[in-house]
Amino acid sequence: MRDTELPSYYCQKLAALKLCSDELPRKLVGMWHPDFPFMKCRGNVIASIGQSLNMSVHQGIIADQNLKASIEEFVQYPWNAFDRDQGVKKTTHKEIQLMNGMLDTVIGYIEMTYKVTTDWESARRKLEYERKEVRKGYEEVVSI
């Protein structure tokens, strides 16, 4: 990937993560939920957001020092989904708002700084494709 493509790549990657479900089910989420596993209440999505944000800094897309500091705080946040005592602590609305706010901020920064436009429809199609592919794998494991 050329460096000139990186800003668009990160806009699309972060947009797909932003489109993950904000729903907070009352019980541990599994295949019964149509958005599984692309839900912000799940550790895999939280980790992916953090990793994508870190990589955008590492690859020089994010240059603003204040935004870098905010991303570092985000990555270090004590997310309930990573608590060892699962079942007692669940992802909260506040945490979902924190994720959405950070994603909006970084996407907006990249769009303004690099004069790129996020293709939300393309991000939605990519997320739907990935959801179907991942669920196929889960369905195959369950049927064994």
Secondary structure, DSSP 8 states (H G I E B T S, - for coil): --GGGHHHHHHHHHHHHHTSB----SS---TTSTTTT-BTTSHHHHHHHHHHHHHHHHTTS---HHHHHHHHHHHHS--GGG-SSBTTB---HHHHHHHHHHHHHHHHHHHHHHT----HHHHHHHHHHHHHHHHHHHHHHHH-
